[in-house]
């Protein structure tokens, strides 16, 4: 088997591992940012309900805190940060395992290569690139491009590495 193809595939798997790891970190932060206000509004609700013995005095603050909680929950459900965190975490692990599989094979046959390419293609089709920030994509593409390593086609052009100098024919 052509070792250049194997190296190219390994580079792409490692780039995707890094990309998905960074996306996991990003979505973990988003998830955390939604959970903190929910904890605070729940605590505020508990404090408000504990302070007053007259239900009429706490009616308006209760409505306001409930409305804020519902808004935060609705935004969280729309963004789905927790789900995206889990998806990218799983994909990162799967790309890492695929990279380890490639590295562990001393003499790769054409059949083994084709199976690994199929696994790679299946994983790539599961990646929601639109849910990865441009900053993360650029960071990964630039780090691999600067090291003269191959990057997945989905990252080509992120850092302008797809532009060609056109020469006019006279």
KAWO-V706095 format. One record per residue. N is the residue number from 1. RES is the residue in three letters. PSI is psi in radians with two decimals (none if undefined). Layout:
N;RES;PSI + N;RES;PSI
//
This chain:
1;UNK;2.52 + 2;UNK;2.04 + 3;UNK;-0.44 + 4;UNK;-0.69 + 5;UNK;-0.69 + 6;UNK;-0.76 + 7;UNK;-0.72 + 8;UNK;-0.77 + 9;UNK;-0.70 + 10;UNK;-0.76 + 11;UNK;-0.79 + 12;UNK;-0.72 + 13;UNK;-0.75 + 14;UNK;-0.64 + 15;UNK;-0.72 + 16;UNK;-0.58 + 17;UNK;-0.84 + 18;UNK;-0.77 + 19;UNK;-0.83 + 20;UNK;-0.58 + 21;UNK;-0.77 + 22;UNK;-0.65 + 23;UNK;-0.65 + 24;UNK;-0.79 + 25;UNK;-0.75 + 26;UNK;-0.84 + 27;UNK;-0.44 + 28;UNK;-0.69 + 29;UNK;-0.75 + 30;UNK;-0.80 + 31;UNK;-0.79 + 32;UNK;-0.75 + 33;UNK;-0.49 + 34;UNK;-0.55 + 35;UNK;-0.61 + 36;UNK;-0.87 + 37;UNK;-0.57 + 38;UNK;-0.69 + 39;UNK;-0.75 + 40;UNK;-0.74 + 41;UNK;-0.62 + 42;UNK;-0.72 + 43;UNK;-0.73 + 44;UNK;-0.72 + 45;UNK;-0.75 + 46;UNK;-0.78 + 47;UNK;-0.79 + 48;UNK;-0.77 + 49;UNK;-0.44 + 50;UNK;-0.48 + 51;UNK;-0.83 + 52;UNK;2.53 + 53;UNK;-0.30 + 54;UNK;2.06 + 55;UNK;-0.50 + 56;UNK;-0.50 + 57;UNK;-0.49 + 58;UNK;0.10 + 59;UNK;-0.87 + 60;UNK;-0.83 + 61;UNK;-0.65 + 62;UNK;-0.75 + 63;UNK;-0.77 + 64;UNK;-0.82 + 65;UNK;-0.70 + 66;UNK;-0.73 + 67;UNK;-0.72 + 68;UNK;-0.76 + 69;UNK;-0.79 + 70;UNK;-0.70 + 71;UNK;-0.81 + 72;UNK;-0.75 + 73;UNK;-0.72 + 74;UNK;-0.79 + 75;UNK;-0.73 + 76;UNK;-0.73 + 77;UNK;-0.57 + 78;UNK;-0.80 + 79;UNK;-0.63 + 80;UNK;0.84 + 81;UNK;-0.68 + 82;UNK;-0.73 + 83;UNK;-0.78 + 84;UNK;-0.64 + 85;UNK;-0.87 + 86;UNK;-0.72 + 87;UNK;-0.84 + 88;UNK;-0.56 + 89;UNK;-0.80 + 90;UNK;-0.79 + 91;UNK;-0.69 + 92;UNK;-0.80 + 93;UNK;-0.75 + 94;UNK;-0.70 + 95;UNK;-0.63 + 96;UNK;-0.75 + 97;UNK;-0.71 + 98;UNK;-0.69 + 99;UNK;-0.74 + 100;UNK;-0.64 + 101;UNK;-0.76 + 102;UNK;-0.79 + 103;UNK;-0.48 + 104;UNK;-0.28 + 105;UNK;2.06 + 106;UNK;-0.99 + 107;UNK;1.75 + 108;UNK;2.29 + 109;UNK;2.92 + 110;UNK;-0.67 + 111;UNK;-0.77 + 112;UNK;-0.74 + 113;UNK;-0.81 + 114;UNK;-0.67 + 115;UNK;-0.75 + 116;UNK;-0.69 + 117;UNK;-0.70 + 118;UNK;-0.74 + 119;UNK;-0.78 + 120;UNK;-0.84 + 121;UNK;-0.68 + 122;UNK;-0.72 + 123;UNK;-0.75 + 124;UNK;-0.68 + 125;UNK;-0.34 + 126;UNK;-0.20 + 127;UNK;2.16 + 128;UNK;1.53 + 129;UNK;-0.46 + 130;UNK;-0.30 + 131;UNK;0.12 + 132;UNK;2.25 + 133;UNK;2.66 + 134;UNK;-0.59 + 135;UNK;-0.77 + 136;UNK;-0.81 + 137;UNK;-0.79 + 138;UNK;-0.76 + 139;UNK;-0.84 + 140;UNK;-0.81 + 141;UNK;-0.73 + 142;UNK;-0.75 + 143;UNK;-0.69 + 144;UNK;-0.68 + 145;UNK;-0.72 + 146;UNK;-0.48 + 147;UNK;0.19 + 148;UNK;0.71 + 149;UNK;2.75 + 150;UNK;2.56 + 151;UNK;2.72 + 152;UNK;2.63 + 153;UNK;-0.47 + 154;UNK;-0.32 + 155;UNK;-0.13 + 156;UNK;2.38 + 157;UNK;-0.25 + 158;UNK;-0.66 + 159;UNK;0.28 + 160;UNK;0.32 + 161;UNK;0.13 + 162;UNK;-0.01 + 163;UNK;2.43 + 164;UNK;2.65 + 165;UNK;2.13 + 166;UNK;2.30 + 167;UNK;2.21 + 168;UNK;2.41 + 169;UNK;2.19 + 170;UNK;none
//
